[in-house]
Amino acid sequence: MMTPHSIILGIETSCDDTGVALYSGARGLIAHALHSQAKMHAEYGGVVPELASRDHIRHLTPMIHQLLAQENIQRPDAIAYTSGPGLMGALLIGAMLGRSLAYAWQCPAVGVHHLEGHLLAPLLEAEAPDFPFLALLVSGGHTQLIAVQCVGQYALLGESLDDAAGEAFDKAAKLLGLGYPGGPAIELCAQQGRAHQYQFPRPMTDRPGLDFSFSGLKTFCLNTWQAAVRQNQHSQQVRADIAYAFQEAVIDTLSIKCKRGLQQTGLSRLVVVGGVSANKMLRQKFASVFSQQNIAVFYPRHEFCTDNGAMIAYAGYRRLLAGQRDDLVVQVRARWPLIELRAAT
């Protein structure tokens, strides 16, 4: 039987980060470890699924052993693993190992929705948001506005109709020759950029609704850079100015949609999660905009903005405490709508 004192082992292998963590309701986050594959995939300009799966195999078991030994824990009381959405091969590595360990240790196991992990990551912080809240999930694969009533009760209000914001960052960085991953590369380059040198559009902000579109913004970035090249004005300063304008346009668009979502729902708390939530300009912009409206904004700590085991361990703890268990049949899903989850009550 699960109690707040039970220790949960969390396993995250949905894409290109291998994450493990130990969590208990009584002690909070006990320990966590992360192995990033970013350098390996940078050579190819993006994630190579087969290489990602092989690297998870190489690192996951040693990381679990090391984490348990470090904390002098013989075995956890339960295991939570990411079961979707994500890359099928990568998901299977974590799910098969997690389910196998649970069988060997005779403890319960539960598959966790990757996006639910992100949504609940700010609850790991000392200043955690209370339910309900509006969540902006903004990462390489997703850009969504979600009304969160409680764990498992989610209403999708808007999402990207094409590229996610993080995906647009990656593509724009590649167009500008800034490397991979694109979010940090654009942010670093934009630090040398000047405001008001270029005016980029704020897509879909001139029409009602809460959906996003970033594909056209990526094309605008390409056309702007190609025009600079044709005019022989493609200096490092121009590159930085374009990166600044692109980043500002994405962040302004996200801010406008969040403001609209808060007005529509009447909520007074905003949670921002996913890899793009670590962006400094975004946090500065949101602090400026929403403090004037008495909206409290919450983020995960920087190390938990990207994929990690801690958020999976916490989400799994909430699910297990509510009585959820998975049987021996391992099921992973590359696509898994968040709204299909049931409330953890």
Residue pairs with C-beta under 8 A, 6 or more apart in sequence:
2 77
2 78
2 108
2 320
2 321
2 323
3 25
4 24
4 25
4 26
4 321
5 24
5 25
5 26
5 27
6 24
6 25
6 77
6 78
6 317
6 320
7 22
7 23
7 24
7 30
7 73
7 76
7 77
7 78
8 22
8 23
8 24
8 76
8 77
8 78
8 79
8 80
8 313
8 314
8 316
8 317
8 320
9 20
9 21
9 22
9 64
9 67
9 68
9 76
9 78
9 79
9 80
9 98
9 101
9 313
10 19
10 20
10 21
10 22
10 23
10 32
10 79
10 80
10 81
10 112
10 309
10 310
10 311
10 312
10 313
10 314
10 315
10 316
11 19
11 20
11 60
11 64
11 79
11 80
11 81
11 82
11 94
11 97
11 98
11 309
11 312
12 18
12 19
12 20
12 81
12 82
12 94
12 114
12 117
12 307
12 308
12 309
12 311
12 312
13 19
13 56
13 60
13 81
13 82
13 86
13 90
13 91
13 93
13 94
13 95
14 82
14 84
14 85
14 86
14 87
14 90
14 91
14 94
14 114
14 307
15 47
15 52
15 86
15 87
15 90
15 141
15 307
16 36
16 37
16 38
16 41
16 47
16 52
16 55
16 90
16 307
17 34
17 35
17 36
17 37
17 306
17 307
17 308
18 34
18 35
18 37
18 55
18 56
18 59
18 60
18 63
19 32
19 33
19 34
19 35
19 307
19 308
19 309
19 310
19 312
20 32
20 33
20 34
20 60
20 63
20 64
20 67
20 309
21 29
21 30
21 31
21 32
21 33
21 67
21 308
21 309
21 310
21 312
21 313
22 29
22 30
22 31
22 32
22 67
22 68
22 71
22 73
22 76
22 313
23 29
23 30
23 310
23 313
23 314
23 316
23 317
24 30
24 317
25 317
25 321
28 124
29 124
29 310
29 313
29 314
30 71
31 67
31 70
31 71
32 67
32 308
32 309
32 310
32 313
33 63
33 66
33 67
33 309
34 303
34 308
34 309
35 55
35 59
35 63
37 47
37 51
37 52
37 55
38 180
38 181
40 51
40 55
41 47
41 48
41 51
41 52
41 180
42 179
42 180
42 181
45 174
45 180
46 170
46 180
47 87
49 87
49 88
49 89
49 90
50 89
52 87
52 89
52 90
53 87
53 89
53 90
53 92
53 93
56 90
56 93
56 94
57 93
60 93
60 94
60 97
61 97
64 97
64 101
68 74
68 75
68 76
75 105
75 107
76 105
76 107
77 107
78 102
78 107
78 108
78 109
78 110
78 316
78 317
78 320
79 98
79 99
79 101
79 102
79 105
79 107
79 108
79 109
79 110
79 316
80 98
80 109
80 110
80 111
80 112
80 312
80 313
80 315
80 316
80 317
80 319
80 320
81 94
81 95
81 97
81 98
81 99
81 109
81 110
81 111
81 112
81 312
81 316
82 91
82 94
82 95
82 111
82 112
82 114
82 117
82 312
83 91
83 95
83 111
83 112
83 113
83 326
83 330
83 331
83 332
83 333
83 336
84 91
84 111
84 113
84 114
84 332
84 333
84 334
84 335
84 336
85 113
85 114
85 115
85 141
85 333
85 334
85 335
85 336
86 114
86 332
86 334
87 334
88 332
88 334
91 332
91 333
91 334
92 330
92 332
95 111
95 330
95 331
95 332
96 330
98 109
99 109
99 326
99 328
99 330
102 108
102 109
103 328
108 320
108 325
109 325
109 326
110 316
110 319
110 320
110 324
110 325
110 326
111 326
111 331
111 332
112 312
112 315
112 316
112 319
113 315
113 336
113 338
113 341
114 307
114 312
115 137
115 142
115 144
115 338
116 151
116 152
116 154
116 315
116 338
116 341
117 311
117 312
117 314
117 315
118 137
118 139
118 273
118 274
118 300
118 311
119 135
119 137
119 146
119 148
119 154
119 271
119 273
120 151
120 311
120 314
120 315
120 318
121 273
121 300
121 304
121 305
121 308
121 310
121 311
121 314
122 128
122 129
122 271
122 273
122 298
122 299
122 300
123 129
123 314
124 300
124 301
124 304
124 310
124 311
124 314
125 298
125 300
125 301
127 298
128 298
129 269
129 271
129 296
129 298
130 269
131 148
131 149
131 150
132 147
132 148
132 149
132 150
132 267
132 269
133 148
133 267
133 269
133 270
133 271
133 298
134 145
134 146
134 147
134 148
134 157
134 258
134 261
134 262
134 265
134 267
134 269
134 270
134 271
135 144
135 145
135 146
135 147
135 148
135 270
135 271
135 272
135 273
136 144
136 145
136 146
136 254
136 257
136 258
136 270
136 271
136 272
136 273
136 274
136 277
137 143
137 144
137 145
137 146
137 273
137 274
138 144
138 164
138 165
138 166
138 254
138 272
138 273
138 274
138 275
138 276
138 277
139 164
139 165
139 166
139 274
139 275
139 276
139 306
140 164
140 166
140 167
140 169
140 170
140 181
140 183
140 275
141 164
141 166
141 167
142 159
142 160
142 164
142 274
143 159
143 160
143 164
143 165
143 166
143 212
143 214
143 254
144 156
144 158
144 159
144 160
144 338
145 156
145 157
145 158
145 159
145 210
145 257
145 258
145 261
146 154
146 155
146 156
146 157
146 338
147 154
147 155
147 157
147 261
147 265
147 267
148 154
148 271
149 155
149 343
150 343
150 344
150 345
151 315
151 318
151 319
151 322
151 343
151 344
152 319
152 341
152 342
152 343
152 344
152 345
153 343
154 338
154 339
154 341
155 339
156 337
156 338
156 339
157 210
157 261
157 264
157 265
158 209
158 210
158 211
158 212
158 257
158 261
159 211
159 212
160 211
160 212
160 213
160 214
161 211
161 212
161 213
162 213
162 214
162 215
163 171
163 213
163 214
163 215
163 218
164 214
165 212
165 214
165 250
165 254
165 276
166 182
166 183
166 274
166 275
166 276
167 214
168 214
168 215
168 217
168 218
168 250
169 181
169 182
169 183
169 186
169 247
169 250
169 276
170 180
170 181
170 182
170 183
171 182
171 218
172 182
172 186
172 217
172 218
172 221
172 222
172 243
172 246
173 179
173 180
173 181
173 182
173 183
173 185
173 186
174 180
174 182
175 218
175 221
175 222
175 225
176 186
176 189
176 221
176 225
176 239
176 242
176 243
177 239
178 185
178 186
178 189
178 239
178 243
179 185
183 275
183 276
183 278
183 279
186 243
186 246
186 247
187 247
187 279
187 280
187 281
189 239
189 240
189 243
190 240
190 243
190 244
190 246
190 247
190 281
191 240
192 236
192 237
192 240
193 240
193 241
193 242
193 243
193 244
193 245
194 237
194 240
194 241
194 244
195 244
195 248
197 241
197 244
197 245
198 224
198 241
198 242
198 245
199 245
200 217
200 220
200 221
200 224
200 245
200 246
200 248
200 249
201 216
201 217
201 220
201 249
202 249
202 252
202 253
202 256
203 212
203 213
203 214
203 216
203 217
203 253
204 211
204 212
204 213
204 253
205 252
205 253
205 256
205 257
210 257
210 260
210 261
210 264
212 253
212 254
212 257
214 250
214 253
217 246
217 249
217 250
217 253
221 242
221 246
224 242
224 245
225 234
225 239
225 242
228 234
228 238
228 242
247 279
247 281
248 281
250 276
251 279
251 281
251 282
251 285
252 285
254 282
255 285
255 286
255 289
258 270
258 272
258 286
258 290
259 289
259 290
259 293
262 268
262 270
262 293
262 295
268 294
268 295
268 296
269 295
269 296
269 297
269 298
270 286
270 290
270 295
270 296
270 297
270 298
271 297
271 298
271 299
272 282
272 286
272 297
272 298
272 299
273 299
273 300
273 305
274 305
275 305
275 306
275 307
276 282
276 305
277 283
277 299
277 300
277 305
278 302
278 305
278 306
283 299
286 297
287 297
290 296
290 297
299 305
300 311
304 310
304 311
318 344
319 344
321 344
322 344
322 345
324 344
